[in-house]
Amino acid sequence: MKGQESGARSDRTPAATDTYCALLLQAAGVLRLRYVQCSQDTSLSPTAANELADVFEGVAKGSPDFDQVDPKEAIALAHRLIDDDHPELSGMWPRTR
């Protein structure tokens, strides 16, 4: 996100941007630890967890591949995920069949 000056990202101060980026990167780590490495929570497949972690990292790094992702929704999901507060209620959460 740092250096990006488009859309919802442009109205944030550099310190806020760094904080949000750190939060998204932390959430990516939590996803991989909880659903990929430990595999004790089976509500999300390791593949889906890795894909969502990649989205968090892409948004945090300002990758143009993830410009279509709403950063506010990603931040909200990151909070839910870290707090273990029903992240599955987010529209970004991968749907299981």
N, C-alpha and C positions, 0 to 999 in steps of 0.2 A: 504494500500500500504506500510505502514511503516513496515520494517522488511522483505519485499519481495525482493528477489534478482533474479528475473527471467525476461526474455524477455525485453520489452521496459522499464520496471520499474527500471532496474538496473543501467541505465545511468544517473539517476537523483540524485542530492544532497538531503540530508535529508530535507533541508529547502524548496526546490522545491517540493519535495514529499508532505510535509505537506501543502503547498499552493494548490497543485492540489487536495489533499484530501478535503481540506476545500471548494474548488470551487465545487467539485462534491456533497458534502453534502449540500451546499447551493442550488445547482440546484435541488436536491431532494426535499428540502423544498419549493422551488418556484413551482415545479410541483404540489405538494400536495396542496399548497395554491391556486394556479391559477385554477387547473382543478378538484380538489376534494372538497375542503372546500367551495370555493366561487362559483364554477360551473357556472360562467358567460361566460367563453370561452368553447364552446361546440365542438371545433374542435378535441378534444381528450376526450375519455370517462374516467370517474374516475377510472375504472379498469385498463385501459391501462396506465394512468398516474401513478397509484400506482406501477404497474409492472416496468415501466421505472425508477421511483424513487428508487425502490429496486435494480435495476441494478446499478445506480449511487452509492448507499450506499455500495453495494457489491464490486464494483471496488475500491472505496475509502478505504474500510477496508481490501482489499487484499484477499477477500474470494475466495477460489479455485473454487467455483461454477461459478465464473465470469472470469476465466482465458482466456476464448475464446473471451472475449470482448476486442477490441482494445482500450487501455487506451487513446491514442491520439484522436481517434474518439469520445470517451466519453467526453473528455475535450473540444473538439471543439463544441460538442452539448451543453455542459453545458454553454459555453460562449454564444452561439446563444440563448439559452433558457433564460438566465438571461438578456441579452440585448434585448430580444423579437425581434430577427433579423431572422425571418423565420426559426425556428428550424425544421419545417416540411421538409426542403430541405436535412436534414441529413439522411444518410443511416440507422441510428439507430432509427429514429423516427418511431413510430408504424404507420402502414398503415391502413387507414380506408377504408371501402367499400362503 
